[in-house]
Amino acid sequence: MSKFLYAAFVITLIPTVIKAGEPNKYTHNFVTSGKPATSSAIEAVRQLSNAVTTIGVEEKLLNYRETRSAKRGAGEINIFKKAASGTVLILTEEGSGSGALITDNGYVITNQHVVGANETVKVIFKPLGIDFSPNKLEWIEGKVEKVSVKNDLALVKVDFVPQSARPISMHDATPPEVGADAHAIGHPVGELWTYTRGYVSQVRSNYRWSGPDKADREATVIQTQTPINPGNSGGPLLDSDGELIGLNSFKKNDAPGINYAVSTDTIQNFLKTKKEDLESVDAGQPIPDKRMPNGDPCGKTPIQEVRDKSDWLGEFNRIDYDPNCVGRATLHIAIPDDQGKPIVVGIEHETVNGVIGTLLLDEDRDNQIDITFVDVDGDGKFDFEGYNKPGEKIASELNRINS
């Protein structure tokens, strides 16, 4: 099926915005025009809806790994060339650190102790060439979207990414093997875009430490022999494929050569966790049980179930959800009457209201997503597509769509 038809369907999928406070805000509202929605059709997609409504805002955007050619077996030179443009310098009034660009549209992951209590920071991308003269470096303002003091992680968003920059693909949550090579890029003691190499000494779950600010930290960490120093904090720790396996975070001052990086499994959990929930944990409180006005958990109960029609799918039942408790439908599931048509899930873009940012297709209607389309910048055109591996809610590897 052509991408044009997918794009055309997005427009018909989005329902009229449900205003907060409407009497039927969280009640089933079947539209009886055409064939009514049947309990069997609705029941057939319950398993699928339970899976997709648990997709967090950041998971939609930040877990993607774009398929890139010739990434296997990269040597040290290629690893630096590949990842240096995605390694940023972060400046605050209190000091400097490093960060890793993880998406094309400007999301940067770093340490919380790098950004401190600042709401904005200065982000500098690697210039072309080898001239890193301070008076020639240009900075871009980055907004600190959320932090985890406990995990020592921060998410920063810049609105502009230079054409020369390339995001660093994130390794999955599987810990690296002890003895595997580990590569670091950062800015130790002001020496910009420095590369070092070592190896993984151990992976330590639920590791606790405290930094100079005396904050209590806890995360899964990768212990390495890879040399790092102040200024490396928040910078990428990479495997031999040039993929992010952790963020270099701290070292033992009394034991030279023992360094630690917060691992990608902790990073991915951080990216999937909402800002207010992170704040609760940092304050020593449990994550609150989010519920809708009628007492049901957010996302699990449809806002409405209606009939709809499009040129692509024909007549279909549409189920609308509010998975993030924002007061309106942001996730829509379409179940066509035609058994030969796919079940379609549309998830609203995280920053552009009314635009589908992620489109998921269950082509054989087995309650497993088969194809993922992603509109990264919210302009109404899909930028990436990918085939889902078994059990994936969103494809982990995506190919850029040539426009």
C-alpha positions in Angstrom: 0.0 0.0 0.0 1.4 3.4 -0.9 2.6 5.9 1.7 0.2 8.4 0.2 -2.7 6.4 1.4 -1.2 6.1 4.9 -0.8 9.8 5.0 -4.3 10.4 3.8 -5.7 8.2 6.5 -4.0 10.1 9.2 -6.3 13.1 8.6 -9.5 11.0 8.9 -8.3 9.2 12.0 -8.1 12.2 14.2 -11.5 12.8 15.9 -13.0 16.1 17.0 -11.1 17.3 20.0 -13.0 16.4 23.2 -13.0 19.5 25.4 -12.2 19.1 29.1 -15.3 19.1 31.3 -17.8 17.8 28.7 -20.4 15.5 30.3 -19.5 12.5 28.2 -15.8 13.0 28.4 -15.0 9.5 29.7 -18.1 7.5 28.6 -18.6 5.2 25.7 -20.3 7.1 22.9 -21.3 4.8 20.0 -22.2 6.6 16.8 -25.0 4.5 15.2 -24.6 5.7 11.6 -23.8 2.7 9.5 -23.1 -0.7 11.0 -22.9 -0.4 14.8 -19.8 -1.4 16.7 -20.0 -5.0 17.8 -18.7 -6.5 21.1 -16.7 -9.1 19.1 -14.9 -6.5 17.1 -14.0 -4.5 20.2 -13.0 -7.6 22.1 -10.7 -8.7 19.3 -8.5 -5.6 19.8 -8.4 -5.5 23.6 -5.0 -7.2 23.8 -3.6 -4.8 21.3 -5.1 -1.7 23.0 -3.7 -2.8 26.4 -0.2 -2.9 24.8 -0.2 0.3 22.9 -1.8 2.5 25.5 1.2 1.8 27.8 3.5 3.4 25.3 5.0 6.5 27.0 5.4 9.8 25.2 9.2 9.5 25.2 9.2 5.8 24.1 7.5 6.8 20.9 10.3 9.1 20.0 13.4 8.1 21.8 13.7 4.3 21.5 14.0 4.4 17.7 17.3 3.2 16.2 17.7 4.2 12.6 19.2 1.4 10.5 22.5 2.6 9.2 24.8 0.9 6.7 28.2 -0.5 7.5 27.9 -0.1 11.3 29.2 -3.5 12.1 32.9 -4.1 12.8 33.6 -0.4 13.0 37.2 0.4 14.0 38.2 3.1 16.6 38.5 5.8 13.9 35.1 5.1 12.5 33.6 4.9 15.9 34.8 8.4 16.7 33.8 9.7 13.3 30.3 8.2 13.7 29.6 9.4 17.2 31.6 12.6 17.7 29.0 14.7 15.8 26.3 13.4 18.2 28.4 14.3 21.2 27.7 17.7 22.5 29.3 20.2 24.9 26.9 21.5 27.6 27.7 24.7 29.4 26.1 26.2 32.5 27.0 29.0 34.9 28.3 26.3 37.3 30.5 24.4 34.8 30.5 22.2 31.8 29.9 18.6 30.8 29.0 16.4 27.8 25.8 14.9 26.3 24.6 12.6 23.6 22.2 13.5 20.8 19.7 10.6 20.5 17.2 11.9 18.0 17.2 13.8 14.8 15.0 16.5 16.2 17.1 17.6 19.1 16.7 15.4 22.2 20.0 15.2 24.2 20.6 12.8 27.1 23.1 13.8 29.8 23.7 13.7 33.6 21.5 15.6 36.0 24.6 16.9 37.8 25.7 18.5 34.5 22.5 20.6 34.1 22.1 21.1 37.9 19.0 23.2 38.8 19.0 25.1 35.5 15.9 25.2 33.3 18.0 26.0 30.2 21.6 25.2 29.2 24.0 26.1 26.4 24.5 23.2 23.9 27.4 23.2 21.5 27.7 20.7 18.6 31.0 19.7 17.2 32.1 22.0 14.4 33.4 20.7 11.2 37.2 20.2 11.1 39.4 20.3 14.2 39.4 23.9 15.2 37.7 24.0 18.6 38.7 27.6 19.4 36.3 28.8 22.2 35.7 32.1 20.4 34.5 30.2 17.3 32.1 27.8 19.0 28.4 28.7 18.6 25.9 27.6 21.2 22.2 26.7 21.0 19.8 27.1 23.9 18.6 23.8 25.3 15.5 23.4 27.5 15.8 20.9 30.3 12.7 18.8 29.8 13.0 16.5 32.8 15.5 15.2 35.3 16.0 12.2 37.6 18.2 13.1 40.6 18.1 9.5 41.7 19.4 8.1 38.3 21.6 11.2 37.6 19.9 11.7 34.2 18.5 14.7 32.4 16.7 15.1 29.1 17.5 18.3 27.1 15.7 19.5 24.0 17.2 21.9 21.4 15.1 23.4 18.6 17.9 23.3 16.0 20.3 20.6 15.1 23.1 21.3 12.6 23.1 19.4 9.4 26.5 17.9 10.3 25.1 16.3 13.5 24.0 12.7 13.7 22.2 11.1 16.6 23.8 8.2 18.4 21.9 5.0 18.1 21.0 3.6 21.5 21.8 -0.1 22.3 19.0 -2.1 23.7 18.6 -2.8 27.4 20.8 -5.9 27.3 23.9 -5.3 29.4 27.3 -5.5 27.6 29.6 -8.4 28.1 32.3 -8.1 30.7 35.6 -7.7 28.8 33.9 -6.0 25.8 35.5 -2.9 24.4 34.1 0.4 25.6 34.7 3.8 23.9 34.1 7.2 25.3 33.9 10.7 23.8 33.7 13.9 25.9 35.4 17.0 27.1 37.7 16.1 30.0 39.1 19.1 31.8 38.1 21.3 28.8 39.9 19.2 26.2 37.0 19.2 23.6 35.9 16.1 21.8 38.4 13.7 23.3 38.3 10.0 22.5 39.4 7.2 24.9 39.1 3.4 24.8 39.0 0.8 27.4 36.8 -2.2 28.3 33.8 -3.2 30.4 34.9 -4.4 33.8 31.5 -5.3 35.3 27.8 -4.4 35.2 26.3 -3.6 38.6 22.6 -3.4 39.2 21.0 -1.1 41.7 24.3 0.5 42.4 24.2 3.4 44.9 26.5 6.4 45.1 26.5 10.0 46.0 28.0 12.9 44.1 29.6 16.2 45.3 26.1 17.6 45.8 25.5 14.8 48.3 22.4 13.6 46.4 21.7 9.9 46.8 21.9 8.1 43.4 20.9 4.7 42.3 21.0 3.0 38.8 22.4 0.1 36.9 25.9 1.1 36.0 28.6 -0.1 33.8 32.0 -0.2 35.5 34.8 0.4 33.0 38.5 0.9 32.8 37.9 3.5 30.1 39.7 6.7 31.2 37.3 9.6 32.0 37.7 12.8 33.9 35.6 15.9 34.9 34.0 17.1 31.7 33.3 13.6 30.5 30.2 13.5 32.6 27.0 12.9 30.5 29.0 11.9 27.4 28.4 8.7 25.5 29.9 5.3 26.4 29.9 3.3 23.2 30.2 -0.3 22.1 32.3 -1.5 19.2 29.3 -0.8 16.8 29.3 2.8 17.9 26.0 2.4 19.8 25.2 4.1 23.1 25.5 1.6 26.0 25.7 4.2 28.8 26.5 7.8 29.9 29.9 8.3 31.6 28.9 9.6 35.0 31.4 9.3 37.8 34.7 7.7 39.0 36.2 6.6 42.2 38.6 9.3 43.3 40.6 6.9 45.6 40.9 4.2 42.9 42.3 5.4 39.6 41.0 3.5 36.6 37.5 2.6 38.1 34.9 4.6 36.3 31.1 4.2 36.0 28.5 4.9 33.3 24.7 4.9 33.8 23.5 2.0 31.6 21.0 2.2 28.7 18.4 0.1 30.6 18.2 2.8 33.3 18.3 5.5 30.5 15.3 3.9 28.7 13.3 3.6 31.9 14.0 7.3 32.5 12.9 8.2 29.0 9.6 6.3 29.4 8.8 7.9 32.8 6.8 11.1 33.0 8.3 14.2 34.5 5.9 14.4 37.4 6.5 10.7 38.3 10.3 11.3 38.3 9.7 14.3 40.6 7.7 12.1 43.0 10.6 9.5 43.2 13.2 12.2 43.7 11.1 13.5 46.6 11.1 10.1 48.1 7.4 9.4 47.3 5.9 6.5 45.3 4.7 7.1 41.8 1.1 8.2 42.1 -1.7 6.0 40.7 -2.9 8.0 37.8 -6.7 7.8 37.3 -9.3 9.5 35.2 -12.2 11.5 36.7 -14.4 8.4 36.8 -11.8 6.5 38.8 -10.5 4.2 36.0 -6.7 4.1 35.4 -5.7 6.4 32.6 -5.4 4.7 29.2 -7.1 1.5 30.0 -10.7 2.6 29.4 -11.7 4.1 26.1 -13.0 7.7 26.1 -15.4 6.7 23.3 -16.0 4.0 20.7 -17.5 5.3 17.5 -18.2 4.4 13.8 -16.0 6.1 11.1 -15.2 5.7 7.4 -12.3 6.5 5.1 -11.4 5.8 1.5 -8.5 3.5 2.6 -10.2 1.4 5.3 -13.9 1.7 4.4 -16.2 1.6 7.4 -14.5 0.9 10.7 -14.9 1.0 14.5 -12.7 3.6 16.1 -11.7 3.5 19.8 -10.2 6.6 21.3 -8.0 6.7 24.4 -6.4 9.3 26.7 -3.4 7.3 27.9 -1.6 10.3 29.4 -4.6 11.9 31.2 -4.4 15.1 29.2 -8.2 15.4 28.9 -8.6 14.5 25.2 -8.1 11.6 22.9 -4.4 11.2 21.8 -4.5 7.5 20.8 -6.9 6.0 18.3 -7.4 2.4 17.2 -9.3 1.7 13.9 -10.8 -1.8 13.4 -12.1 -2.1 9.8 -15.1 -4.2 9.0 -13.1 -5.6 6.0 -11.1 -8.4 7.4 -8.5 -7.9 4.7 -7.7 -4.4 6.0 -5.2 -3.9 8.8 -6.0 -2.8 12.4 -4.5 0.7 12.6 -3.2 2.6 15.7 -2.6 6.3 15.5 -0.7 8.1 18.4 -0.7 11.9 18.5 2.7 13.7 18.2 4.1 14.5 21.6 4.5 18.3 20.8 2.1 19.0 17.9 -1.6 18.6 18.8 -3.9 17.1 16.2 -1.0 15.4 14.2 -0.4 11.7 14.3 3.3 11.2 15.2 3.3 7.4 15.2 1.2 5.1 13.0 1.2 1.4 13.8 -0.3 -1.3 11.5 -1.4 -4.8 12.5 -1.7 -6.1 9.0 -2.7 -9.7 9.7 -4.9 -8.7 12.7 -3.2 -11.0 15.2 -2.9 -8.3 17.9 0.8 -7.8 17.1 2.1 -4.7 15.4 3.8 -5.4 12.1 4.8 -1.9 10.7 5.7 1.4 12.3 5.6 4.8 10.6 7.0 7.9 12.4 6.6 11.6 11.8 9.4 13.1 13.9 8.9 16.8 13.4 5.1 16.8 13.4 4.7 18.2 9.9 2.1 15.6 8.8 4.6 13.6 6.7 6.2 10.4 7.9 10.0 10.5 8.2 10.8 6.9 9.1 9.3 3.4 8.6 10.3 0.0 9.9 9.1 -3.6 10.3 8.4 -4.7 13.9 10.2 -7.7 15.4 8.1 -10.2 17.3 6.7 -8.6 20.4 7.8 -5.0 19.6 5.1 -2.3 20.1 7.2 0.1 18.1 9.9 -1.0 15.6 13.3 -0.7 17.2 15.0 -0.1 13.8 13.7 2.4 11.3 14.7 3.5 7.8 14.4 7.0 6.7 11.7 7.5 4.1 13.0 9.3 1.0 10.8 12.2 0.1 
